[in-house]
Amino acid sequence: MKGWFRLKKVVSREEALSHIKEGQTIMIGGFLAVGTPETLVDGIIEKRIGNLTVINNDTAFVDKGTGKLVVNRLIKKFIGSHIGTNPETGKQMHAGELEVELIPQGTLAERIRSAGVGFGGFLTPTGLGTVVEKGKQKIEINGKTYLLELPLRADVALLKAAKADESGNLIYYRAARNFNPLMAMAADLVIVEADEIVPKGSLDPDEIVTPGIFVDMIVKG
């Protein structure tokens, strides 16, 4: 059940993980593992939920964030903007064991946002004349050529917040904000790992970044 339709959003890690299935497409917040829900990632590893398509800015490091899923060979395809900080990702990619789709970082963010706000796509000159344009439609407007980039959506989004209230309103601190707010809008099921869970109405509305309507489940980090 989506957002405010769900009466009880604070759940156990086990209940949250029961909704993550083999073969799903999963968005995971974080930039070099900052803002990544490590407890939920560890749960996926413990349960050996594999064959996943993972959308994340990067594959972090071998011992942090999404990188741990790579090391445990639970990802069949990775979609993100870079993999250079995790040598295991490159190793599996070159061995044909992991499919990697690299997307310019701004384009990645905007594709996720497009899914969240209901756009059919957007036009950008980024990637013209490079491998990025392969297989994509080109559109000319006022004498300028653009690539049509399509929305990027997931079955599940796993996010990290500093604070959540029981209604699912979220606060992120500093760089941990990164991709989390965009991903909250672009998945069928949104699971949040929060460092602190507080009663309804106790958060300053001016500090709330993600409204609770986007959040389905909250797990204590």
C-alpha positions in Angstrom: 0.0 0.0 0.0 1.4 3.4 -1.0 2.2 6.3 1.3 -0.5 7.5 3.6 -2.8 4.5 2.8 -0.5 2.4 5.0 -1.7 2.6 8.6 1.5 1.4 10.3 4.7 2.5 8.6 7.3 1.6 11.2 8.1 -2.1 10.7 10.8 -4.6 11.6 13.8 -5.1 9.3 12.5 -8.6 8.6 9.1 -7.4 7.4 10.7 -4.8 5.2 13.1 -7.3 3.6 10.2 -9.7 2.9 9.0 -7.3 0.2 12.4 -7.4 -1.7 12.3 -10.2 -4.2 14.7 -12.0 -6.5 15.1 -10.3 -9.8 13.6 -6.9 -8.8 14.9 -3.5 -9.9 16.0 -1.6 -6.8 17.1 2.0 -6.3 19.5 2.5 -3.4 20.3 6.0 -2.1 23.8 7.2 -1.5 27.0 8.7 -3.0 30.1 6.7 -2.2 28.0 5.0 0.5 27.1 8.3 2.1 23.3 8.2 2.5 23.1 4.4 1.9 20.9 2.3 4.1 23.6 -0.2 5.2 21.3 -2.2 7.5 18.9 -3.0 4.6 21.8 -3.7 2.2 23.2 -6.2 4.8 19.8 -7.8 5.1 19.7 -8.4 1.3 23.1 -10.1 1.6 22.1 -12.2 4.6 19.0 -13.4 2.7 20.9 -13.9 -0.5 18.3 -12.0 -2.6 20.0 -11.9 -6.0 19.6 -11.4 -9.7 18.9 -7.8 -9.0 19.1 -4.7 -11.2 20.4 -1.9 -9.0 20.2 1.8 -9.6 22.6 3.9 -7.6 25.0 6.7 -8.3 28.0 4.4 -7.9 29.1 1.0 -6.5 30.9 2.6 -3.5 33.6 0.4 -2.1 34.1 -3.3 -1.6 33.1 -3.1 2.0 30.5 -0.3 1.9 27.2 0.5 0.4 26.1 -1.1 -2.9 29.7 -2.4 -3.3 28.9 -5.2 -0.9 26.1 -6.4 -3.2 28.6 -6.5 -6.0 31.2 -8.5 -4.0 28.5 -11.0 -3.0 27.4 -11.3 -6.7 23.8 -10.4 -6.1 23.6 -7.9 -8.9 23.0 -8.9 -12.5 22.9 -5.3 -13.8 24.1 -2.0 -12.4 22.9 1.3 -13.6 24.8 4.4 -12.3 27.3 7.1 -13.1 30.6 5.6 -12.1 32.3 2.4 -10.7 35.9 3.5 -10.3 36.1 3.3 -6.5 35.2 -0.4 -6.5 37.6 -2.6 -8.4 35.4 -5.6 -8.0 32.7 -4.0 -10.2 35.2 -3.5 -13.1 36.5 -7.0 -12.7 33.0 -8.6 -12.9 32.1 -6.3 -15.8 35.1 -7.2 -17.9 34.6 -10.9 -17.1 31.0 -10.7 -18.5 29.5 -11.5 -15.1 27.9 -8.1 -14.5 26.2 -5.8 -16.9 27.0 -2.2 -16.3 25.1 0.8 -17.8 27.0 4.0 -17.1 24.9 7.3 -17.3 26.2 10.9 -16.9 25.4 11.9 -13.3 23.1 14.7 -14.1 21.2 12.6 -16.6 20.9 9.8 -14.1 19.4 12.2 -11.5 17.0 13.7 -14.1 15.9 10.3 -15.4 14.9 9.3 -11.8 13.2 12.7 -11.2 11.3 12.3 -14.5 9.8 9.0 -13.3 8.9 10.6 -10.0 7.0 13.6 -11.5 5.4 11.7 -14.3 7.4 13.0 -17.3 7.7 10.9 -20.4 11.3 11.9 -20.7 13.5 14.9 -21.3 15.9 16.3 -23.9 19.6 16.9 -23.2 22.7 17.5 -25.3 24.8 15.5 -22.8 26.3 12.5 -24.4 26.0 13.5 -28.0 28.9 12.1 -30.1 29.7 9.5 -27.4 28.7 5.9 -26.6 25.9 7.5 -24.4 23.9 8.2 -27.6 23.8 4.6 -28.8 20.3 3.4 -29.4 18.7 6.7 -28.3 16.4 8.9 -30.3 17.8 12.3 -31.4 15.5 15.3 -31.7 16.3 18.6 -33.3 14.8 21.8 -31.9 15.7 25.3 -33.2 18.7 23.9 -34.9 20.1 22.1 -31.9 20.2 18.3 -31.5 19.3 16.6 -28.2 19.1 13.1 -26.9 15.7 11.8 -25.6 16.3 10.3 -22.2 13.6 8.2 -20.7 12.4 8.0 -17.1 14.1 5.5 -14.8 11.8 3.7 -12.3 12.2 0.8 -9.8 10.2 -1.8 -8.0 11.7 -0.8 -4.7 13.7 2.2 -3.3 15.9 1.7 -0.3 16.6 5.0 1.3 18.5 6.4 4.3 17.3 9.3 6.5 18.6 10.9 9.6 15.1 11.3 11.0 11.7 10.0 10.2 8.4 10.6 12.0 5.9 7.8 12.2 4.0 9.2 9.2 7.1 8.9 7.1 8.2 12.5 6.8 12.0 12.5 6.3 14.9 14.7 7.2 18.4 14.1 5.6 21.6 15.7 6.8 24.0 17.4 4.5 25.6 15.2 1.7 23.5 12.2 2.8 20.6 13.9 1.0 22.0 13.2 -2.5 19.8 10.8 -4.5 17.4 9.8 -1.7 14.7 12.5 -2.2 14.5 11.8 -6.0 14.3 8.0 -5.5 11.5 8.4 -2.9 9.3 9.5 -5.8 10.4 6.9 -8.4 9.6 3.5 -7.0 6.5 1.4 -6.4 7.6 0.6 -2.8 9.7 2.9 -0.7 11.5 1.6 2.4 13.4 4.0 4.6 16.1 3.2 7.1 16.2 6.0 9.7 18.7 6.7 12.4 16.0 8.2 14.5 12.2 7.6 14.5 10.1 10.3 16.3 6.4 10.7 17.0 4.0 12.3 14.4 4.1 16.1 14.5 7.4 16.4 16.2 9.5 17.4 13.1 9.8 21.0 12.1 7.9 21.2 8.8 10.6 23.5 7.4 13.2 20.8 7.7 11.2 18.0 6.1 12.6 17.1 2.6 10.5 14.1 1.7 6.8 14.1 2.6 5.4 11.0 4.2 3.1 10.3 1.3 6.0 8.9 -0.6 7.1 6.5 2.1 5.7 3.0 2.7 7.9 1.5 5.4 10.3 2.8 8.0 13.0 0.6 9.7 15.2 1.7 12.6 18.8 1.9 11.5 
